[in-house]
Structures are given as structure tokens and as C-alpha cells.
């Protein structure tokens, strides 16, 4: 699919996001986009911080540039990932937010609220996030103010 990133995409979810993650895995595979799944690996109850920290460490270290996370609301996994210095996780519930998360905030993780979006919406949001480009300019100065010194 033209314009979609051909980099390996990091993925992580908790149990509430597991099924939606499978939808996105199928989408990535159908479009020849490689991915690394940091878990979870079933819909058995688990704790989102375990998987949020795993994906965030891979983004923070530079091992992966881009990630997609999934939990029931998208909030918990995003809050946890954002504890890592070089992570900018944006909660994306529609395509406009998915695009702006990248264009204005240079988000490197798109967090999806699995219980509140359809499979079709999830795919559209991921497409929007992966094809958007950071606009730089005034946004660069703002992003530079995010890290604590």
C-alpha cells in the first residue's frame, strides 16, 4: 500500500486489546509490513504495564521507531508508555487524531482504544498514523519542551 511505512512496526496489547491487535496484524501482513509483537498473546487477563513497558523500551532505545498499542480504553497503555523519556504515545480514536498525533506531536506510538472503535476504524486510524509525516517547524520547538531535564 503506497505511503505506508515499510519499517518494522512494534505492537503491544493487554487482554482487552488482544483481538483488535489481531485485526491490525492481519492488515500489516496483507500489506507486507513487518512487525514485532511484544505481547500479550491471548485474551487471558493480564496487566497492561508489562506490555507497555516492553514496547516503550524498544522505542526509547531506538530498536523500533514506530509502535501501535491496544488496551480497552487506550489510556492505561499510553500513560505507561509515556513514562519512557523518548516515547510520545498518542491516544487515537479517529483518523484525524491519528494523523495529528504524527503531524503535530511526532508521536511514535499510536494507542488504540480497542473497546470503543470498530475493526474498520482501527485499520483506518493505523493507516492515517503510518502515512502521516511530522510537520516540524513550530511543532519541533514544542516537542523539545516535553522531556524533563
N, CA, C and O atoms as a GROMACS GRO file, in nm:
protein
  596
    1UNK      N    1   0.084  -0.118   0.000
    1UNK     CA    2   0.000   0.000   0.000
    1UNK      C    3   0.088   0.123   0.000
    1UNK      O    4   0.172   0.142   0.089
    2UNK      N    5   0.070   0.207  -0.100
    2UNK     CA    6   0.154   0.323  -0.119
    2UNK      C    7   0.151   0.416   0.002
    2UNK      O    8   0.045   0.446   0.056
    3UNK      N    9   0.269   0.461   0.043
    3UNK     CA   10   0.280   0.557   0.150
    3UNK      C   11   0.291   0.497   0.289
    3UNK      O   12   0.330   0.566   0.383
    4UNK      N   13   0.257   0.369   0.304
    4UNK     CA   14   0.268   0.309   0.437
    4UNK      C   15   0.414   0.277   0.467
    4UNK      O   16   0.490   0.236   0.380
    5UNK      N   17   0.449   0.297   0.591
    5UNK     CA   18   0.585   0.273   0.636
    5UNK      C   19   0.625   0.128   0.610
    5UNK      O   20   0.546   0.036   0.633
    6UNK      N   21   0.744   0.109   0.562
    6UNK     CA   22   0.796  -0.027   0.542
    6UNK      C   23   0.892  -0.066   0.655
    6UNK      O   24   0.958  -0.169   0.648
    7UNK      N   25   0.898   0.017   0.759
    7UNK     CA   26   0.977  -0.019   0.876
    7UNK      C   27   0.903  -0.125   0.955
    7UNK      O   28   0.782  -0.141   0.939
    8UNK      N   29   0.974  -0.196   1.040
    8UNK     CA   30   0.909  -0.290   1.130
    8UNK      C   31   0.833  -0.212   1.236
    8UNK      O   32   0.888  -0.122   1.300
    9UNK      N   33   0.708  -0.247   1.254
    9UNK     CA   34   0.620  -0.181   1.349
    9UNK      C   35   0.614  -0.264   1.477
    9UNK      O   36   0.590  -0.384   1.472
   10UNK      N   37   0.637  -0.200   1.591
   10UNK     CA   38   0.626  -0.267   1.720
   10UNK      C   39   0.480  -0.267   1.763
   10UNK      O   40   0.410  -0.168   1.744
   11UNK      N   41   0.433  -0.378   1.821
   11UNK     CA   42   0.294  -0.391   1.866
   11UNK      C   43   0.292  -0.441   2.010
   11UNK      O   44   0.379  -0.516   2.052
   12UNK      N   45   0.191  -0.398   2.085
   12UNK     CA   46   0.170  -0.450   2.220
   12UNK      C   47   0.025  -0.428   2.261
   12UNK      O   48  -0.039  -0.332   2.218
   13UNK      N   49  -0.026  -0.518   2.343
   13UNK     CA   50  -0.163  -0.505   2.393
   13UNK      C   51  -0.175  -0.574   2.528
   13UNK      O   52  -0.088  -0.650   2.571
   14UNK      N   53  -0.287  -0.544   2.594
   14UNK     CA   54  -0.328  -0.626   2.707
   14UNK      C   55  -0.439  -0.718   2.655
   14UNK      O   56  -0.464  -0.723   2.535
   15UNK      N   57  -0.504  -0.789   2.746
   15UNK     CA   58  -0.609  -0.883   2.706
   15UNK      C   59  -0.726  -0.814   2.636
   15UNK      O   60  -0.785  -0.869   2.543
   16UNK      N   61  -0.761  -0.693   2.680
   16UNK     CA   62  -0.875  -0.621   2.622
   16UNK      C   63  -0.844  -0.574   2.480
   16UNK      O   64  -0.936  -0.554   2.400
   17UNK      N   65  -0.719  -0.557   2.448
   17UNK     CA   66  -0.679  -0.514   2.315
   17UNK      C   67  -0.633  -0.625   2.224
   17UNK      O   68  -0.602  -0.601   2.107
   18UNK      N   69  -0.628  -0.748   2.276
   18UNK     CA   70  -0.572  -0.859   2.201
   18UNK      C   71  -0.642  -0.882   2.066
   18UNK      O   72  -0.575  -0.893   1.964
   19UNK      N   73  -0.774  -0.889   2.065
   19UNK     CA   74  -0.846  -0.916   1.940
   19UNK      C   75  -0.827  -0.805   1.837
   19UNK      O   76  -0.812  -0.832   1.718
   20UNK      N   77  -0.828  -0.680   1.882
   20UNK     CA   78  -0.807  -0.567   1.789
   20UNK      C   79  -0.665  -0.572   1.734
   20UNK      O   80  -0.641  -0.537   1.619
   21UNK      N   81  -0.570  -0.614   1.817
   21UNK     CA   82  -0.432  -0.628   1.769
   21UNK      C   83  -0.425  -0.732   1.658
   21UNK      O   84  -0.347  -0.716   1.564
   22UNK      N   85  -0.504  -0.839   1.668
   22UNK     CA   86  -0.505  -0.941   1.564
   22UNK      C   87  -0.557  -0.885   1.431
   22UNK      O   88  -0.510  -0.923   1.324
   23UNK      N   89  -0.652  -0.794   1.439
   23UNK     CA   90  -0.704  -0.727   1.319
   23UNK      C   91  -0.591  -0.649   1.252
   23UNK      O   92  -0.574  -0.654   1.130
   24UNK      N   93  -0.515  -0.577   1.332
   24UNK     CA   94  -0.406  -0.495   1.277
   24UNK      C   95  -0.292  -0.583   1.228
   24UNK      O   96  -0.227  -0.550   1.128
   25UNK      N   97  -0.266  -0.692   1.295
   25UNK     CA   98  -0.164  -0.786   1.246
   25UNK      C   99  -0.203  -0.837   1.107
   25UNK      O  100  -0.118  -0.841   1.018
   26UNK      N  101  -0.329  -0.874   1.088
   26UNK     CA  102  -0.374  -0.919   0.955
   26UNK      C  103  -0.356  -0.807   0.852
   26UNK      O  104  -0.311  -0.832   0.740
   27UNK      N  105  -0.392  -0.685   0.889
   27UNK     CA  106  -0.375  -0.571   0.799
   27UNK      C  107  -0.228  -0.553   0.761
   27UNK      O  108  -0.196  -0.534   0.644
   28UNK      N  109  -0.139  -0.558   0.860
   28UNK     CA  110   0.004  -0.541   0.832
   28UNK      C  111   0.054  -0.652   0.740
   28UNK      O  112   0.126  -0.626   0.644
   29UNK      N  113   0.015  -0.776   0.770
   29UNK     CA  114   0.059  -0.889   0.688
   29UNK      C  115   0.008  -0.876   0.544
   29UNK      O  116   0.082  -0.901   0.449
   30UNK      N  117  -0.119  -0.836   0.528
   30UNK     CA  118  -0.177  -0.820   0.395
   30UNK      C  119  -0.106  -0.711   0.314
   30UNK      O  120  -0.109  -0.713   0.191
   31UNK      N  121  -0.043  -0.617   0.384
   31UNK     CA  122   0.025  -0.507   0.317
   31UNK      C  123   0.177  -0.520   0.319
   31UNK      O  124   0.248  -0.425   0.286
   32UNK      N  125   0.226  -0.637   0.357
   32UNK     CA  126   0.370  -0.663   0.354
   32UNK      C  127   0.450  -0.579   0.452
   32UNK      O  128   0.567  -0.550   0.428
   33UNK      N  129   0.387  -0.541   0.562
   33UNK     CA  130   0.455  -0.460   0.663
   33UNK      C  131   0.497  -0.551   0.777
   33UNK      O  132   0.413  -0.619   0.836
   34UNK      N  133   0.625  -0.552   0.809
   34UNK     CA  134   0.673  -0.640   0.916
   34UNK      C  135   0.641  -0.579   1.051
   34UNK      O  136   0.623  -0.458   1.065
   35UNK      N  137   0.635  -0.665   1.151
   35UNK     CA  138   0.602  -0.621   1.287
   35UNK      C  139   0.670  -0.711   1.389
   35UNK      O  140   0.709  -0.823   1.360
   36UNK      N  141   0.682  -0.658   1.509
   36UNK     CA  142   0.730  -0.732   1.625
   36UNK      C  143   0.621  -0.722   1.731
   36UNK      O  144   0.584  -0.611   1.771
   37UNK      N  145   0.570  -0.834   1.776
   37UNK     CA  146   0.464  -0.837   1.876
   37UNK      C  147   0.525  -0.858   2.014
   37UNK      O  148   0.582  -0.964   2.043
   38UNK      N  149   0.512  -0.758   2.100
   38UNK     CA  150   0.563  -0.765   2.236
   38UNK      C  151   0.463  -0.824   2.334
   38UNK      O  152   0.486  -0.820   2.455
   39UNK      N  153   0.353  -0.879   2.285
   39UNK     CA  154   0.252  -0.939   2.371
   39UNK      C  155   0.140  -0.842   2.397
   39UNK      O  156   0.144  -0.727   2.354
   40UNK      N  157   0.042  -0.888   2.466
   40UNK     CA  158   0.017  -1.022   2.516
   40UNK      C  159  -0.022  -1.113   2.400
   40UNK      O  160  -0.041  -1.068   2.288
   41UNK      N  161  -0.032  -1.241   2.430
   41UNK     CA  162  -0.050  -1.340   2.324
   41UNK      C  163  -0.182  -1.417   2.335
   41UNK      O  164  -0.199  -1.520   2.270
   42UNK      N  165  -0.274  -1.367   2.417
   42UNK     CA  166  -0.408  -1.427   2.428
   42UNK      C  167  -0.500  -1.325   2.494
   42UNK      O  168  -0.457  -1.216   2.532
   43UNK      N  169  -0.626  -1.363   2.507
   43UNK     CA  170  -0.720  -1.274   2.574
   43UNK      C  171  -0.734  -1.306   2.723
   43UNK      O  172  -0.829  -1.260   2.788
   44UNK      N  173  -0.641  -1.385   2.777
   44UNK     CA  174  -0.638  -1.411   2.921
   44UNK      C  175  -0.601  -1.283   2.995
   44UNK      O  176  -0.514  -1.208   2.949
   45UNK      N  177  -0.665  -1.257   3.106
   45UNK     CA  178  -0.642  -1.135   3.182
   45UNK      C  179  -0.493  -1.116   3.212
   45UNK      O  180  -0.424  -1.210   3.252
   46UNK      N  181  -0.446  -0.993   3.193
   46UNK     CA  182  -0.306  -0.960   3.218
   46UNK      C  183  -0.297  -0.812   3.252
   46UNK      O  184  -0.397  -0.740   3.251
   47UNK      N  185  -0.178  -0.766   3.281
   47UNK     CA  186  -0.156  -0.627   3.323
   47UNK      C  187  -0.090  -0.548   3.211
   47UNK      O  188   0.021  -0.580   3.168
   48UNK      N  189  -0.159  -0.443   3.164
   48UNK     CA  190  -0.108  -0.364   3.051
   48UNK      C  191   0.031  -0.304   3.075
   48UNK      O  192   0.106  -0.291   2.978
   49UNK      N  193   0.070  -0.266   3.199
   49UNK     CA  194   0.204  -0.208   3.214
   49UNK      C  195   0.317  -0.301   3.168
   49UNK      O  196   0.420  -0.255   3.119
   50UNK      N  197   0.298  -0.432   3.185
   50UNK     CA  198   0.403  -0.526   3.145
   50UNK      C  199   0.434  -0.513   2.996
   50UNK      O  200   0.551  -0.517   2.957
   51UNK      N  201   0.332  -0.497   2.914
   51UNK     CA  202   0.349  -0.490   2.770
   51UNK      C  203   0.379  -0.347   2.723
   51UNK      O  204   0.450  -0.327   2.625
   52UNK      N  205   0.324  -0.251   2.794
   52UNK     CA  206   0.355  -0.110   2.763
   52UNK      C  207   0.503  -0.081   2.784
   52UNK      O  208   0.566  -0.016   2.702
   53UNK      N  209   0.558  -0.130   2.895
   53UNK     CA  210   0.700  -0.107   2.920
   53UNK      C  211   0.787  -0.178   2.817
   53UNK      O  212   0.889  -0.124   2.774
   54UNK      N  213   0.748  -0.298   2.777
   54UNK     CA  214   0.828  -0.372   2.677
   54UNK      C  215   0.835  -0.297   2.545
   54UNK      O  216   0.944  -0.280   2.489
   55UNK      N  217   0.721  -0.253   2.494
   55UNK     CA  218   0.723  -0.180   2.366
   55UNK      C  219   0.792  -0.045   2.382
   55UNK      O  220   0.868  -0.004   2.296
   56UNK      N  221   0.764   0.024   2.493
   56UNK     CA  222   0.823   0.156   2.514
   56UNK      C  223   0.975   0.150   2.526
   56UNK      O  224   1.044   0.239   2.477
   57UNK      N  225   1.026   0.047   2.590
   57UNK     CA  226   1.172   0.032   2.599
   57UNK      C  227   1.232   0.014   2.460
   57UNK      O  228   1.340   0.065   2.432
   58UNK      N  229   1.161  -0.057   2.371
   58UNK     CA  230   1.213  -0.078   2.236
   58UNK      C  231   1.210   0.052   2.155
   58UNK      O  232   1.297   0.073   2.070
   59UNK      N  233   1.113   0.136   2.178
   59UNK     CA  234   1.106   0.266   2.111
   59UNK      C  235   1.208   0.361   2.172
   59UNK      O  236   1.281   0.430   2.100
   60UNK      N  237   1.213   0.364   2.304
   60UNK     CA  238   1.304   0.453   2.376
   60UNK      C  239   1.450   0.427   2.338
   60UNK      O  240   1.528   0.521   2.326
   61UNK      N  241   1.486   0.301   2.320
   61UNK     CA  242   1.623   0.264   2.287
   61UNK      C  243   1.657   0.285   2.139
   61UNK      O  244   1.774   0.283   2.101
   62UNK      N  245   1.555   0.304   2.057
   62UNK     CA  246   1.578   0.318   1.913
   62UNK      C  247   1.574   0.188   1.837
   62UNK      O  248   1.595   0.186   1.716
   63UNK      N  249   1.546   0.077   1.906
   63UNK     CA  250   1.536  -0.052   1.838
   63UNK      C  251   1.423  -0.048   1.733
   63UNK      O  252   1.438  -0.100   1.623
   64UNK      N  253   1.312   0.014   1.770
   64UNK     CA  254   1.200   0.036   1.678
   64UNK      C  255   1.165   0.183   1.680
   64UNK      O  256   1.178   0.250   1.782
   65UNK      N  257   1.118   0.234   1.565
   65UNK     CA  258   1.082   0.376   1.554
   65UNK      C  259   0.935   0.402   1.580
   65UNK      O  260   0.897   0.509   1.626
   66UNK      N  261   0.852   0.303   1.548
   66UNK     CA  262   0.708   0.323   1.550
   66UNK      C  263   0.639   0.206   1.617
   66UNK      O  264   0.676   0.090   1.596
   67UNK      N  265   0.537   0.237   1.698
   67UNK     CA  266   0.461   0.132   1.765
   67UNK      C  267   0.312   0.159   1.762
   67UNK      O  268   0.267   0.272   1.742
   68UNK      N  269   0.237   0.053   1.783
   68UNK     CA  270   0.093   0.060   1.797
   68UNK      C  271   0.056  -0.022   1.920
   68UNK      O  272   0.096  -0.137   1.933
   69UNK      N  273  -0.021   0.038   2.010
   69UNK     CA  274  -0.062  -0.031   2.131
   69UNK      C  275  -0.214  -0.037   2.138
   69UNK      O  276  -0.285   0.042   2.074
   70UNK      N  277  -0.263  -0.132   2.216
   70UNK     CA  278  -0.407  -0.158   2.228
   70UNK      C  279  -0.439  -0.195   2.372
   70UNK      O  280  -0.375  -0.283   2.429
   71UNK      N  281  -0.537  -0.130   2.430
   71UNK     CA  282  -0.598  -0.177   2.554
   71UNK      C  283  -0.744  -0.134   2.549
   71UNK      O  284  -0.786  -0.072   2.452
   72UNK      N  285  -0.821  -0.164   2.652
   72UNK     CA  286  -0.964  -0.136   2.648
   72UNK      C  287  -0.995   0.008   2.612
   72UNK      O  288  -1.068   0.034   2.517
   73UNK      N  289  -0.939   0.101   2.688
   73UNK     CA  290  -0.962   0.244   2.663
   73UNK      C  291  -0.849   0.309   2.586
   73UNK      O  292  -0.865   0.419   2.533
   74UNK      N  293  -0.735   0.243   2.579
   74UNK     CA  294  -0.616   0.302   2.519
   74UNK      C  295  -0.540   0.390   2.617
   74UNK      O  296  -0.424   0.423   2.593
   75UNK      N  297  -0.605   0.428   2.726
   75UNK     CA  298  -0.544   0.521   2.822
   75UNK      C  299  -0.430   0.460   2.901
   75UNK      O  300  -0.319   0.513   2.903
   76UNK      N  301  -0.456   0.348   2.966
   76UNK     CA  302  -0.355   0.290   3.056
   76UNK      C  303  -0.225   0.255   2.986
   76UNK      O  304  -0.117   0.285   3.037
   77UNK      N  305  -0.236   0.192   2.871
   77UNK     CA  306  -0.116   0.150   2.798
   77UNK      C  307  -0.040   0.272   2.748
   77UNK      O  308   0.083   0.271   2.741
   78UNK      N  309  -0.113   0.379   2.710
   78UNK     CA  310  -0.050   0.501   2.663
   78UNK      C  311   0.018   0.577   2.777
   78UNK      O  312   0.131   0.623   2.763
   79UNK      N  313  -0.051   0.589   2.889
   79UNK     CA  314   0.008   0.657   3.006
   79UNK      C  315   0.136   0.588   3.047
   79UNK      O  316   0.237   0.654   3.075
   80UNK      N  317   0.134   0.456   3.051
   80UNK     CA  318   0.253   0.381   3.092
   80UNK      C  319   0.367   0.400   2.992
   80UNK      O  320   0.480   0.425   3.032
   81UNK      N  321   0.338   0.388   2.864
   81UNK     CA  322   0.442   0.404   2.762
   81UNK      C  323   0.505   0.543   2.771
   81UNK      O  324   0.626   0.557   2.750
   82UNK      N  325   0.425   0.644   2.800
   82UNK     CA  326   0.476   0.780   2.807
   82UNK      C  327   0.568   0.806   2.926
   82UNK      O  328   0.626   0.914   2.936
   83UNK      N  329   0.583   0.712   3.014
   83UNK     CA  330   0.680   0.725   3.124
   83UNK      C  331   0.823   0.715   3.073
   83UNK      O  332   0.917   0.753   3.142
   84UNK      N  333   0.840   0.663   2.953
   84UNK     CA  334   0.974   0.646   2.894
   84UNK      C  335   1.012   0.775   2.821
   84UNK      O  336   0.932   0.831   2.746
   85UNK      N  337   1.134   0.820   2.844
   85UNK     CA  338   1.180   0.952   2.803
   85UNK      C  339   1.158   0.985   2.655
   85UNK      O  340   1.114   1.095   2.622
   86UNK      N  341   1.188   0.893   2.567
   86UNK     CA  342   1.181   0.922   2.423
   86UNK      C  343   1.054   0.873   2.357
   86UNK      O  344   1.046   0.863   2.234
   87UNK      N  345   0.954   0.842   2.437
   87UNK     CA  346   0.827   0.793   2.383
   87UNK      C  347   0.724   0.905   2.385
   87UNK      O  348   0.710   0.978   2.482
   88UNK      N  349   0.653   0.916   2.272
   88UNK     CA  350   0.539   1.007   2.261
   88UNK      C  351   0.422   0.924   2.210
   88UNK      O  352   0.404   0.906   2.090
   89UNK      N  353   0.344   0.872   2.304
   89UNK     CA  354   0.229   0.789   2.271
   89UNK      C  355   0.104   0.875   2.269
   89UNK      O  356   0.074   0.946   2.365
   90UNK      N  357   0.032   0.869   2.157
   90UNK     CA  358  -0.092   0.944   2.144
   90UNK      C  359  -0.212   0.852   2.138
   90UNK      O  360  -0.212   0.754   2.062
   91UNK      N  361  -0.312   0.882   2.217
   91UNK     CA  362  -0.438   0.806   2.215
   91UNK      C  363  -0.516   0.849   2.091
   91UNK      O  364  -0.556   0.966   2.080
   92UNK      N  365  -0.540   0.757   2.000
   92UNK     CA  366  -0.600   0.790   1.871
   92UNK      C  367  -0.731   0.715   1.855
   92UNK      O  368  -0.733   0.592   1.843
   93UNK      N  369  -0.842   0.788   1.854
   93UNK     CA  370  -0.974   0.726   1.843
   93UNK      C  371  -1.043   0.755   1.711
   93UNK      O  372  -1.153   0.704   1.685
   94UNK      N  373  -0.981   0.837   1.625
   94UNK     CA  374  -1.032   0.855   1.489
   94UNK      C  375  -0.915   0.892   1.398
   94UNK      O  376  -0.803   0.913   1.445
   95UNK      N  377  -0.940   0.898   1.269
   95UNK     CA  378  -0.831   0.919   1.173
   95UNK      C  379  -0.769   1.057   1.186
   95UNK      O  380  -0.648   1.072   1.170
   96UNK      N  381  -0.850   1.158   1.215
   96UNK     CA  382  -0.794   1.293   1.229
   96UNK      C  383  -0.695   1.299   1.345
   96UNK      O  384  -0.588   1.358   1.333
   97UNK      N  385  -0.732   1.238   1.457
   97UNK     CA  386  -0.642   1.236   1.572
   97UNK      C  387  -0.517   1.154   1.539
   97UNK      O  388  -0.406   1.191   1.577
   98UNK      N  389  -0.533   1.042   1.468
   98UNK     CA  390  -0.418   0.961   1.428
   98UNK      C  391  -0.321   1.039   1.341
   98UNK      O  392  -0.200   1.028   1.358
   99UNK      N  393  -0.374   1.117   1.249
   99UNK     CA  394  -0.290   1.200   1.163
   99UNK      C  395  -0.222   1.310   1.243
   99UNK      O  396  -0.101   1.331   1.230
  100UNK      N  397  -0.298   1.381   1.325
  100UNK     CA  398  -0.242   1.493   1.401
  100UNK      C  399  -0.140   1.447   1.505
  100UNK      O  400  -0.045   1.519   1.535
  101UNK      N  401  -0.160   1.327   1.560
  101UNK     CA  402  -0.063   1.276   1.658
  101UNK      C  403   0.077   1.270   1.596
  101UNK      O  404   0.176   1.300   1.662
  102UNK      N  405   0.083   1.232   1.469
  102UNK     CA  406   0.212   1.228   1.398
  102UNK      C  407   0.252   1.366   1.348
  102UNK      O  408   0.365   1.409   1.370
  103UNK      N  409   0.161   1.437   1.280
  103UNK     CA  410   0.195   1.564   1.218
  103UNK      C  411   0.237   1.671   1.319
  103UNK      O  412   0.334   1.743   1.295
  104UNK      N  413   0.167   1.681   1.429
  104UNK     CA  414   0.193   1.789   1.525
  104UNK      C  415   0.277   1.746   1.645
  104UNK      O  416   0.353   1.825   1.699
  105UNK      N  417   0.262   1.620   1.688
  105UNK     CA  418   0.330   1.575   1.809
  105UNK      C  419   0.442   1.477   1.783
  105UNK      O  420   0.511   1.435   1.876
  106UNK      N  421   0.463   1.440   1.658
  106UNK     CA  422   0.562   1.341   1.620
  106UNK      C  423   0.551   1.216   1.708
  106UNK      O  424   0.652   1.160   1.751
  107UNK      N  425   0.427   1.175   1.733
  107UNK     CA  426   0.403   1.056   1.815
  107UNK      C  427   0.475   0.937   1.752
  107UNK      O  428   0.475   0.921   1.630
  108UNK      N  429   0.535   0.855   1.837
  108UNK     CA  430   0.598   0.734   1.786
  108UNK      C  431   0.522   0.608   1.827
  108UNK      O  432   0.559   0.497   1.790
  109UNK      N  433   0.415   0.627   1.905
  109UNK     CA  434   0.322   0.518   1.936
  109UNK      C  435   0.181   0.569   1.917
  109UNK      O  436   0.145   0.676   1.965
  110UNK      N  437   0.101   0.491   1.847
  110UNK     CA  438  -0.042   0.515   1.830
  110UNK      C  439  -0.114   0.419   1.923
  110UNK      O  440  -0.109   0.297   1.904
  111UNK      N  441  -0.182   0.472   2.024
  111UNK     CA  442  -0.257   0.390   2.120
  111UNK      C  443  -0.403   0.385   2.079
  111UNK      O  444  -0.467   0.488   2.062
  112UNK      N  445  -0.456   0.265   2.064
  112UNK     CA  446  -0.593   0.247   2.019
  112UNK      C  447  -0.684   0.198   2.132
  112UNK      O  448  -0.647   0.107   2.206
  113UNK      N  449  -0.803   0.259   2.146
  113UNK     CA  450  -0.900   0.217   2.248
  113UNK      C  451  -0.985   0.102   2.195
  113UNK      O  452  -1.092   0.126   2.137
  114UNK      N  453  -0.940  -0.020   2.214
  114UNK     CA  454  -0.998  -0.137   2.148
  114UNK      C  455  -1.148  -0.155   2.172
  114UNK      O  456  -1.219  -0.203   2.084
  115UNK      N  457  -1.196  -0.118   2.288
  115UNK     CA  458  -1.337  -0.139   2.320
  115UNK      C  459  -1.429  -0.032   2.259
  115UNK      O  460  -1.551  -0.045   2.266
  116UNK      N  461  -1.372   0.070   2.200
  116UNK     CA  462  -1.452   0.184   2.156
  116UNK      C  463  -1.444   0.214   2.006
  116UNK      O  464  -1.504   0.310   1.959
  117UNK      N  465  -1.370   0.132   1.932
  117UNK     CA  466  -1.360   0.152   1.788
  117UNK      C  467  -1.385   0.019   1.717
  117UNK      O  468  -1.355  -0.088   1.770
  118UNK      N  469  -1.440   0.027   1.597
  118UNK     CA  470  -1.462  -0.093   1.516
  118UNK      C  471  -1.331  -0.139   1.453
  118UNK      O  472  -1.231  -0.067   1.454
  119UNK      N  473  -1.334  -0.258   1.398
  119UNK     CA  474  -1.216  -0.308   1.326
  119UNK      C  475  -1.182  -0.215   1.209
  119UNK      O  476  -1.065  -0.185   1.185
  120UNK      N  477  -1.284  -0.171   1.138
  120UNK     CA  478  -1.262  -0.083   1.023
  120UNK      C  479  -1.201   0.050   1.068
  120UNK      O  480  -1.111   0.103   1.002
  121UNK      N  481  -1.251   0.103   1.180
  121UNK     CA  482  -1.194   0.228   1.232
  121UNK      C  483  -1.050   0.208   1.274
  121UNK      O  484  -0.965   0.294   1.249
  122UNK      N  485  -1.020   0.095   1.338
  122UNK     CA  486  -0.883   0.068   1.380
  122UNK      C  487  -0.788   0.067   1.261
  122UNK      O  488  -0.680   0.127   1.266
  123UNK      N  489  -0.827   0.000   1.154
  123UNK     CA  490  -0.744  -0.005   1.033
  123UNK      C  491  -0.725   0.135   0.975
  123UNK      O  492  -0.614   0.173   0.938
  124UNK      N  493  -0.833   0.211   0.967
  124UNK     CA  494  -0.824   0.347   0.912
  124UNK      C  495  -0.734   0.436   0.996
  124UNK      O  496  -0.658   0.516   0.942
  125UNK      N  497  -0.743   0.424   1.127
  125UNK     CA  498  -0.658   0.504   1.216
  125UNK      C  499  -0.511   0.466   1.198
  125UNK      O  500  -0.425   0.554   1.188
  126UNK      N  501  -0.483   0.338   1.192
  126UNK     CA  502  -0.346   0.292   1.173
  126UNK      C  503  -0.292   0.341   1.039
  126UNK      O  504  -0.178   0.386   1.032
  127UNK      N  505  -0.371   0.332   0.933
  127UNK     CA  506  -0.328   0.384   0.802
  127UNK      C  507  -0.296   0.533   0.812
  127UNK      O  508  -0.193   0.578   0.762
  128UNK      N  509  -0.384   0.608   0.876
  128UNK     CA  510  -0.364   0.753   0.889
  128UNK      C  511  -0.236   0.782   0.967
  128UNK      O  512  -0.158   0.869   0.928
  129UNK      N  513  -0.214   0.711   1.076
  129UNK     CA  514  -0.095   0.733   1.158
  129UNK      C  515   0.032   0.697   1.083
  129UNK      O  516   0.130   0.772   1.085
  130UNK      N  517   0.032   0.583   1.016
  130UNK     CA  518   0.154   0.536   0.948
  130UNK      C  519   0.188   0.618   0.823
  130UNK      O  520   0.304   0.623   0.783
  131UNK      N  521   0.089   0.680   0.761
  131UNK     CA  522   0.117   0.757   0.640
  131UNK      C  523   0.140   0.906   0.667
  131UNK      O  524   0.191   0.977   0.580
  132UNK      N  525   0.104   0.952   0.785
  132UNK     CA  526   0.126   1.092   0.820
  132UNK      C  527   0.274   1.119   0.839
  132UNK      O  528   0.351   1.029   0.873
  133UNK      N  529   0.314   1.243   0.818
  133UNK     CA  530   0.453   1.284   0.838
  133UNK      C  531   0.458   1.403   0.934
  133UNK      O  532   0.372   1.491   0.930
  134UNK      N  533   0.558   1.403   1.018
  134UNK     CA  534   0.578   1.512   1.112
  134UNK      C  535   0.600   1.641   1.034
  134UNK      O  536   0.679   1.644   0.940
  135UNK      N  537   0.530   1.748   1.074
  135UNK     CA  538   0.538   1.875   1.002
  135UNK      C  539   0.656   1.961   1.045
  135UNK      O  540   0.691   2.056   0.975
  136UNK      N  541   0.716   1.931   1.158
  136UNK     CA  542   0.831   2.011   1.203
  136UNK      C  543   0.791   2.154   1.236
  136UNK      O  544   0.682   2.178   1.289
  137UNK      N  545   0.879   2.248   1.204
  137UNK     CA  546   0.851   2.390   1.228
  137UNK      C  547   0.821   2.419   1.374
  137UNK      O  548   0.894   2.375   1.463
  138UNK      N  549   0.713   2.492   1.399
  138UNK     CA  550   0.678   2.532   1.536
  138UNK      C  551   0.655   2.411   1.626
  138UNK      O  552   0.671   2.420   1.748
  139UNK      N  553   0.618   2.297   1.567
  139UNK     CA  554   0.593   2.177   1.645
  139UNK      C  555   0.723   2.120   1.702
  139UNK      O  556   0.722   2.061   1.810
  140UNK      N  557   0.833   2.138   1.632
  140UNK     CA  558   0.962   2.090   1.680
  140UNK      C  559   0.999   2.157   1.812
  140UNK      O  560   1.044   2.091   1.905
  141UNK      N  561   0.980   2.288   1.818
  141UNK     CA  562   1.012   2.362   1.941
  141UNK      C  563   0.926   2.314   2.058
  141UNK      O  564   0.975   2.301   2.170
  142UNK      N  565   0.800   2.287   2.032
  142UNK     CA  566   0.709   2.241   2.137
  142UNK      C  567   0.749   2.103   2.188
  142UNK      O  568   0.749   2.078   2.308
  143UNK      N  569   0.783   2.014   2.096
  143UNK     CA  570   0.823   1.880   2.135
  143UNK      C  571   0.951   1.882   2.217
  143UNK      O  572   0.969   1.801   2.308
  144UNK      N  573   1.041   1.974   2.184
  144UNK     CA  574   1.167   1.986   2.258
  144UNK      C  575   1.143   2.023   2.403
  144UNK      O  576   1.230   2.000   2.487
  145UNK      N  577   1.028   2.080   2.435
  145UNK     CA  578   0.995   2.118   2.573
  145UNK      C  579   0.934   2.005   2.654
  145UNK      O  580   0.913   2.021   2.775
  146UNK      N  581   0.903   1.893   2.593
  146UNK     CA  582   0.836   1.783   2.664
  146UNK      C  583   0.926   1.714   2.765
  146UNK      O  584   0.885   1.698   2.879
  147UNK      N  585   1.049   1.672   2.729
  147UNK     CA  586   1.129   1.595   2.824
  147UNK      C  587   1.164   1.674   2.951
  147UNK      O  588   1.188   1.794   2.947
  148UNK      N  589   1.164   1.602   3.063
  148UNK     CA  590   1.215   1.662   3.186
  148UNK      C  591   1.365   1.658   3.184
  148UNK      O  592   1.424   1.558   3.141
  149UNK      N  593   1.427   1.762   3.228
  149UNK     CA  594   1.574   1.767   3.226
  149UNK      C  595   1.631   1.703   3.350
  149UNK      O  596   1.753   1.698   3.366
   0.00000   0.00000   0.00000
